[in-house]
Amino acid sequence: MATATSTKPSLQAIDRYKDPLALWHLLSLDAPTVAALWTWFIASTNQVRLPLSSTLAMAIAVWMLYAADRLMDARLLNTDPGCQEDLEARHYFHHRHRTAFLAGILLASIALAVLLPLLEPAALHLYLILGGLLAGYFILIHATPHAAAPTKSAHRLPKEIAVGIFFAAAIFIPTVARRPDLRAPLLPAAFLFAALCSLNCLFIYAWEHPRPNLSRPAHATTRFALRHLPFLAISIALIAAALVFLAKNHEAPWPIPAACALSSTLLLLLHHRRRNIASITLRAAADLALATPLLLLPFLHV
């Protein structure tokens, strides 16, 4: 079996992938699945009934963002032939099928435009604020090509932290928009989930960059976190376990920190087994590790 640090597969090899888990990742369906699942899960644990339009809009919007991000990363293949070490199978796949992905993004944007009027007005207001911040972040990381300023990547906002914050904020918005009284009680869970999402990104970065890239160094915060990944994973699991205990004592929703604890533990287990798992499977499994709400369905009263 190929290892997680093996040579990147060719375009032909990528197109021949038949593993459903690998295709789930290559088609950028992993993040939308996790986003839709957690959006529904957070609402359900707080007895908030979301309409189908809310979770569907979440999935579509996240797919568009992730597909666009990977297409923009992959455009370096046209301008910087030496950028291969920074790109992964998902980037090559999106570059090879960019016409299909662009068409998909166009159709998805039409579907999202139809769904937006069906969303809660308060949720739309919060999404507009988050969308403005996200647009600024996209400009920050994509406006200047790496080839033109290879050393500036070390001074950008750490992508791993930014993804965790934006992802968590978007997923909690549908619930707190309908129940503003939950904003303060859910804040610890939101921070915990944001930390988990950042941990997911950090583990993936560590697996895909086993050796430091001196020409394009990671952010100082990222480099610090990479040196302490097991400690961070254990810390998140322990904090989540403590929140479960406190939530049960105060009759608060405990499944959210419980799912975070399980996910953090699974990421740590994947990290210890990373050398025995093919790179693309390992990458997809990292997002699958965030699907732990499925394990807690028997405990939900929906």
C-alpha positions in Angstrom: 0.0 0.0 0.0 1.2 3.5 -0.8 2.2 5.7 2.1 1.0 9.1 3.0 4.3 10.6 2.0 4.6 8.9 -1.4 5.0 10.6 -4.7 1.9 12.4 -6.0 -0.1 10.4 -8.5 -0.2 11.3 -12.2 -3.3 12.9 -13.7 -4.2 9.6 -15.3 -3.9 7.8 -12.0 -6.1 10.4 -10.3 -8.8 10.0 -13.0 -8.8 6.2 -12.5 -9.7 6.4 -8.8 -12.7 4.2 -8.1 -12.6 4.4 -4.3 -15.8 6.2 -3.2 -14.0 7.9 -0.3 -11.3 9.2 -2.7 -14.0 10.4 -5.2 -15.9 12.1 -2.3 -12.8 14.1 -1.6 -11.7 14.8 -5.2 -15.2 16.1 -6.1 -15.1 18.5 -3.2 -18.0 16.8 -1.6 -16.3 16.2 1.8 -16.6 19.6 3.3 -20.2 20.2 2.1 -21.2 16.9 3.7 -19.6 17.8 7.0 -21.1 21.3 6.9 -24.6 20.1 6.2 -24.4 17.3 8.8 -23.1 19.7 11.6 -25.6 22.4 10.7 -28.5 19.9 11.2 -26.8 18.3 14.2 -26.3 21.6 16.1 -29.9 22.7 15.5 -31.3 19.3 16.5 -29.4 19.1 19.8 -31.0 22.4 20.7 -34.5 21.4 19.5 -34.4 23.8 16.6 -36.1 22.5 13.5 -34.3 23.7 10.4 -36.1 23.6 7.0 -34.4 21.6 4.3 -33.6 24.8 2.4 -31.2 25.8 5.2 -29.0 22.7 5.2 -29.2 22.4 1.4 -28.1 26.1 1.0 -25.2 25.4 3.4 -24.0 22.4 1.4 -24.2 24.2 -1.9 -22.4 27.3 -0.6 -19.6 25.3 1.0 -19.1 23.2 -2.2 -18.9 26.4 -4.3 -16.3 27.9 -1.9 -14.1 24.8 -1.8 -14.3 24.1 -5.5 -13.4 27.7 -6.3 -10.6 27.7 -3.8 -9.1 24.5 -5.3 -9.5 25.9 -8.8 -7.7 29.1 -7.8 -4.9 27.2 -6.2 -4.6 25.0 -9.3 -4.3 27.9 -11.6 -0.6 28.1 -10.6 -0.1 25.1 -12.9 -0.5 27.5 -15.8 1.9 30.1 -14.4 4.4 28.3 -12.2 5.6 24.9 -13.4 7.6 24.6 -10.2 4.6 24.7 -7.9 3.9 20.9 -7.9 5.2 20.4 -4.4 2.4 22.8 -3.1 -0.4 21.0 -4.9 -2.2 17.8 -4.2 -4.4 15.3 -6.1 -7.5 17.4 -5.5 -5.9 20.4 -7.2 -4.8 18.4 -10.2 -8.3 16.8 -10.5 -9.9 20.2 -10.4 -7.5 21.6 -12.9 -8.0 18.7 -15.3 -11.8 19.0 -15.0 -12.0 22.8 -14.5 -14.6 23.3 -17.2 -17.0 20.8 -15.5 -16.3 22.4 -12.1 -16.9 25.9 -13.5 -20.2 24.8 -15.0 -21.1 23.2 -11.7 -20.3 26.4 -9.8 -22.5 28.3 -12.2 -25.5 25.9 -11.7 -24.9 25.9 -7.9 -25.0 29.7 -7.8 -28.4 29.6 -9.5 -29.7 27.0 -7.1 -28.3 29.0 -4.1 -30.0 32.2 -5.4 -33.3 30.3 -5.4 -32.8 29.1 -1.9 -31.6 32.3 -0.3 -35.0 34.0 -0.1 -36.3 31.0 1.9 -33.7 31.5 4.6 -34.4 33.2 7.9 -33.8 37.0 7.5 -31.6 37.1 10.7 -29.5 34.3 9.2 -29.1 36.1 5.9 -28.0 39.2 7.8 -25.3 37.2 9.7 -24.2 35.5 6.5 -23.8 38.8 4.7 -21.4 39.9 7.5 -19.5 36.6 7.4 -19.5 36.7 3.6 -17.9 40.1 3.5 -15.1 38.9 5.8 -14.7 35.7 3.8 -14.4 37.7 0.6 -11.7 39.8 2.1 -9.8 36.7 3.2 -10.1 35.2 -0.3 -8.6 38.3 -1.8 -5.8 38.2 0.8 -4.7 34.7 -0.1 -5.4 34.6 -3.8 -4.8 38.2 -5.1 -1.0 37.9 -5.1 0.3 34.8 -7.0 2.8 32.7 -5.0 5.2 32.8 -7.9 5.4 36.6 -7.7 5.8 36.8 -4.0 6.8 33.4 -2.7 7.9 34.6 0.7 4.8 36.5 1.6 2.8 33.3 2.4 4.5 33.3 5.8 2.9 36.6 6.7 -0.7 35.9 5.7 -3.4 35.0 8.1 -2.9 31.3 8.9 -5.3 29.5 6.6 -5.8 26.6 9.1 -7.1 29.0 11.8 -9.2 31.1 9.3 -10.9 28.0 8.0 -11.8 26.8 11.5 -13.3 30.2 12.4 -15.3 30.8 9.2 -16.5 27.1 9.0 -17.7 27.1 12.6 -19.4 30.5 12.3 -21.3 29.5 9.2 -22.5 26.3 10.7 -23.8 27.8 14.0 -25.6 30.8 12.3 -28.8 28.9 11.3 -29.4 27.8 14.9 -28.5 31.1 16.7 -30.5 33.1 14.1 -33.6 31.3 15.1 -32.8 31.2 18.8 -30.8 34.3 19.7 -31.0 33.3 23.3 -28.6 30.4 22.5 -25.7 32.7 21.4 -24.0 32.9 24.8 -24.7 29.2 25.8 -23.4 27.9 22.5 -20.3 30.1 22.4 -18.0 27.5 24.1 -19.2 24.8 21.8 -18.6 27.1 18.8 -15.0 27.8 19.9 -14.5 24.1 20.5 -15.8 23.2 17.0 -13.7 26.0 15.4 -10.6 24.5 17.2 -11.5 21.1 15.9 -11.8 22.3 12.3 -8.5 24.0 12.6 -7.0 20.8 14.0 -8.3 18.9 11.0 -6.6 21.4 8.6 -3.4 21.2 10.6 -3.2 17.4 10.5 -3.8 17.5 6.8 -1.1 20.1 6.3 1.3 18.0 8.3 0.6 14.9 6.3 0.9 16.7 3.0 4.0 18.6 3.9 6.2 16.2 5.9 9.3 18.3 5.0 9.4 22.1 5.6 9.2 24.2 2.4 12.0 26.8 2.8 10.9 28.7 -0.3 7.3 29.1 0.9 7.4 28.8 4.7 4.2 28.3 6.7 2.9 30.9 9.0 4.7 31.0 12.4 1.5 30.0 14.2 1.1 27.0 11.9 4.7 26.0 12.4 4.2 26.1 16.2 1.0 24.1 16.0 2.5 21.5 13.8 5.2 20.8 16.4 2.5 20.1 19.0 -0.3 18.4 17.1 -0.8 15.4 19.4 -0.8 17.7 22.4 -3.4 19.9 20.7 -5.6 16.9 19.8 -5.5 15.6 23.3 -6.2 19.0 24.7 -9.3 19.5 22.5 -10.6 16.0 23.4 -10.1 16.7 27.2 -11.8 20.1 27.0 -14.6 18.6 25.0 -15.0 15.8 27.7 -15.1 18.5 30.4 -17.8 20.4 28.5 -19.8 17.1 28.2 -19.6 16.7 32.0 -20.6 20.3 32.6 -23.4 20.2 30.0 -24.9 17.1 31.6 -24.8 18.7 35.0 -26.6 21.8 33.7 -28.9 19.9 31.3 -27.3 21.6 28.4 -26.8 19.9 25.0 -23.9 17.5 25.5 -23.7 15.8 22.1 -21.8 18.7 20.5 -18.7 18.5 22.7 -19.1 14.7 22.7 -18.8 14.7 18.9 -15.9 17.0 19.0 -14.1 14.7 21.5 -14.7 11.7 19.2 -13.5 13.6 16.1 -10.3 14.8 17.8 -9.5 11.3 19.0 -10.1 9.9 15.5 -7.8 12.5 13.9 -5.1 11.6 16.4 -5.5 7.9 15.6 -5.2 8.7 11.9 -2.1 10.6 12.6 -0.5 7.6 14.2 -1.5 5.4 11.3 -0.6 7.9 8.6 2.3 5.9 7.1 0.1 2.9 6.4 -2.6 4.8 4.6 -2.6 6.0 1.0 -2.3 9.8 0.9 -5.6 10.5 -0.8 -7.4 8.1 1.4 -5.8 9.7 4.5 -6.9 13.2 3.3 -10.5 12.0 2.8 -10.5 10.1 6.1 -9.6 13.3 7.9 -12.9 14.9 6.9 -14.7 11.6 7.5 -13.5 11.8 11.1 -15.7 14.9 11.5 -18.8 12.9 10.7 -19.1 11.8 14.3 -22.5 13.3 14.8 -23.8 10.2 13.0 -22.6 8.1 15.9 -24.7 10.1 18.3 -28.0 9.9 16.4 -29.5 7.4 18.9 -29.1 10.0 21.6 -30.9 12.8 19.8 -34.6 13.5 20.4 -35.6 14.6 16.9 
